[in-house]
Amino acid sequence: METGSTRTEESAPGEPVWTGLPPGLLRMRRLLLVVWLGLLTIAVGLLLALFAGPGWAAFALLPPALAAWGWHMLGRNWRSWRYAERADDLLISRGVLWREETVVPYGRMQLVEVTSGPLERHFGLASVQLHTAAAATDACIPGLDPGEAERLRDRLTELGEARSAGL
């Protein structure tokens, strides 16, 4: 079973302290997977049974198999997301097969937004969107607790203003 937002301790001097995403994001994504593939299973089963015959309705077992695979993959993806606040920049790491690590210097941040759509609000989640001068370095941290998202926004904004004032 997955645990809550994890914070790992520094293992060596200079190493960042990584923070994982809370489990609410994983629960929301898995619920969406089950709902959509459940509806697809029912629709495929009914349509095949009505128009192609009962033997063909066995193909309705493909979406549940896809759901089982997706359940596992969503867990792996969720565990791969983490972020670390360092002295001069924010690190965001994600990815299972293709690992991607984004470094956003505080002085380059122009806008830090907290967003939360209707489904995210229902699950008590928010995302932090970082905008920089170069669009290629824009970054997002999804699925945070709203309090943590607001704390991170305020801290990043404060650090960004302090660093950009020195330019």
C-alpha positions in Angstrom: 0.0 0.0 0.0 1.2 3.5 -0.8 2.0 5.9 2.0 1.4 9.6 2.2 3.7 12.4 1.1 7.1 11.1 1.8 10.1 13.2 2.8 13.4 11.5 2.6 16.3 12.6 4.8 19.6 13.9 3.3 21.9 11.0 2.8 25.0 13.0 2.1 25.9 16.7 2.5 24.7 18.7 -0.5 22.1 16.1 -1.5 18.5 17.4 -1.8 15.7 16.4 0.5 13.0 14.9 -1.8 9.3 15.2 -1.1 6.9 12.7 -2.8 3.3 13.4 -3.8 0.4 12.6 -1.4 -1.7 9.5 -2.1 -4.8 11.5 -3.0 -3.6 12.0 -6.6 -3.1 8.2 -7.0 -6.6 7.5 -5.6 -8.1 10.1 -8.0 -6.3 8.7 -11.1 -7.2 5.1 -10.2 -10.8 5.9 -9.6 -11.0 7.6 -13.1 -9.3 4.5 -14.6 -11.8 2.2 -13.0 -14.9 4.3 -13.9 -13.9 4.9 -17.6 -12.7 1.3 -18.2 -15.8 -0.1 -16.3 -18.1 1.9 -18.6 -16.1 0.7 -21.6 -16.4 -2.9 -20.5 -20.2 -2.7 -20.2 -20.6 -0.9 -23.5 -18.3 -3.3 -25.4 -19.9 -6.4 -23.8 -23.5 -5.2 -24.6 -22.7 -4.1 -28.1 -20.8 -7.3 -29.0 -23.5 -9.5 -27.4 -26.3 -7.7 -29.3 -24.6 -7.4 -32.7 -21.9 -10.1 -33.0 -23.2 -12.8 -30.7 -22.4 -14.0 -27.2 -19.1 -15.6 -28.2 -17.7 -12.2 -29.2 -18.8 -10.7 -25.9 -15.7 -12.3 -24.3 -13.7 -9.4 -25.9 -15.3 -7.3 -23.2 -12.7 -8.8 -20.9 -10.0 -6.7 -22.5 -10.8 -3.4 -20.7 -10.6 -5.1 -17.3 -7.2 -6.5 -18.2 -6.2 -3.0 -19.3 -7.4 -1.6 -16.0 -5.3 -4.1 -14.1 -2.2 -3.1 -16.1 -3.1 0.6 -15.8 -3.6 0.3 -12.0 0.0 -0.9 -11.7 1.4 1.7 -14.0 -0.4 4.5 -12.3 1.3 3.4 -9.0 4.7 3.4 -10.6 4.1 6.8 -12.1 2.9 8.3 -8.9 5.9 7.0 -7.0 8.3 8.5 -9.6 7.1 12.1 -8.9 9.0 14.1 -6.3 10.4 17.6 -5.7 13.1 19.2 -3.6 13.6 22.8 -2.5 17.3 23.7 -2.6 19.0 27.0 -1.7 19.0 28.4 -5.3 16.5 26.3 -7.2 13.6 23.9 -7.2 14.1 20.3 -8.5 11.2 18.3 -10.0 11.8 14.7 -10.8 9.4 12.3 -12.6 9.2 9.4 -15.0 9.5 5.7 -14.9 11.0 4.7 -18.3 12.2 8.1 -19.3 13.4 9.9 -16.2 13.1 13.7 -16.3 14.5 16.1 -13.9 13.6 19.8 -14.1 15.7 22.4 -12.4 13.9 25.8 -11.9 16.2 28.6 -10.5 14.2 30.8 -8.1 15.5 34.0 -9.9 13.9 32.8 -13.2 10.4 32.3 -11.9 8.0 34.9 -13.2 4.7 33.4 -12.0 3.7 30.7 -9.5 0.1 29.6 -9.7 -2.0 27.2 -7.6 -4.7 25.5 -9.7 -7.4 23.1 -8.7 -10.2 21.8 -11.0 -13.5 20.4 -9.8 -12.3 16.9 -9.6 -9.1 17.9 -7.9 -11.1 20.0 -5.4 -13.4 17.0 -4.7 -10.3 14.9 -3.8 -8.7 17.8 -1.8 -5.8 18.3 -4.3 -4.1 21.3 -6.0 -1.3 21.7 -8.5 1.5 24.3 -8.4 2.3 25.6 -11.9 5.7 27.5 -12.3 6.2 29.9 -15.2 9.6 31.1 -16.1 11.1 33.5 -18.8 11.7 30.4 -21.0 8.6 28.4 -21.7 10.7 25.2 -22.0 11.5 25.4 -18.3 7.9 25.8 -17.1 7.1 23.1 -14.6 4.1 21.7 -12.7 3.8 19.7 -9.4 0.4 18.0 -9.5 -1.7 16.5 -6.7 -0.5 18.4 -3.7 -2.6 19.0 -0.6 -4.0 22.6 -0.9 -2.2 23.8 2.2 1.2 22.5 0.9 0.5 24.0 -2.6 -0.2 27.4 -1.0 2.9 27.1 1.2 5.1 26.2 -1.8 3.6 29.0 -3.9 4.3 31.6 -1.2 7.8 30.3 -0.5 8.7 30.1 -4.2 7.3 33.6 -4.9 9.3 35.0 -1.9 12.5 33.3 -3.0 11.9 34.3 -6.7 11.4 38.0 -5.7 14.6 37.9 -3.5 16.7 36.3 -6.3 15.4 38.4 -9.1 16.0 41.6 -7.2 19.7 40.8 -7.3 19.8 40.6 -11.1 
